[in-house]
């Protein structure tokens, strides 16, 4: 009975945190892009625009859901459900940290530990294309159909180099379990160089990491690979006939897929929850230092406000950051919070790269997109896999 209760609590926590992250990830994206383009971004709804995601949710929920008369109703409604379901179910096998002990109960920071977790993620991600393809076909709109066809070809093409880039670190780790893959990256060479698979012998997986990240951009339909929803060519692409919460479903699925691929990259290549350098050299003080500096900056700008309401909001944020600093220095919770911090920090950095690329690069032409996949990325991923397999065989 305790197992089921703990599992339900974990499901509720992960669902709440993930949905909150998805809502505020688009706020972060709008803020980052605004700063890159030297403008304000969301700033009106709530302090610093922090209530903008809530306003967007209310707008989408209350907006009229218009269903065009020519659509295939069943598949039209099935498409957004498939997109969201396949995007959210992936998070169930991703480990976020070590284990937590509360009284007599010990549980992993993971919903379920599947010994073939990486295969499960590949299977689920390959099913995600059906949501986009069905949306384009069922809408009975030429722009939506072209977007769905583009997405199908793009996602299938980039899944091949992505699969090869994933297979290479699996050869080195010798397991399909995500938790075991992370555990295989524990420790340091020469006392300071982490044994992450991006650095590890017999063949460092730097090429695999970059191939995976490029393919991840295409798999998530992000710039510069957002051809399925190119507004200057296809109006809005595969979701052009969707509105209200059905449109929001595709929007949420995109950000959920971003979180998933960044988590996979962190687990496979960047050591998961293992720190960049040993605790003996102060890695446990990185998080408290960042939080303390953030709190001090909030207090400083609250005392010297740029806007009138900053004198009220920023000191509150400063106190919150100082409280989190004290929590991160509390010895009983350090073994739980520090691995979680390093995992989230690595995922956050990769998510920032996604946003940074969107604010920087232009969109490819479709022929460039497909040519890059088949003429460059696929041969590079295949060659890297062959060299890695040879290195592992000779190493044994």
Helices and strands as residue ranges (DSSP letters): H 2-36, G 47-49, H 52-62, H 73-89, G 90-93, E 99-102, E 105-108, H 117-138, H 142-173, H 178-183, E 188-189, E 193-194, H 206-219, G 227-229, H 231-234, G 237-239, H 244-269, G 279-281, G 283-285, H 286-303, H 310-328, H 331-360, H 366-372, I 373-377, H 378-395
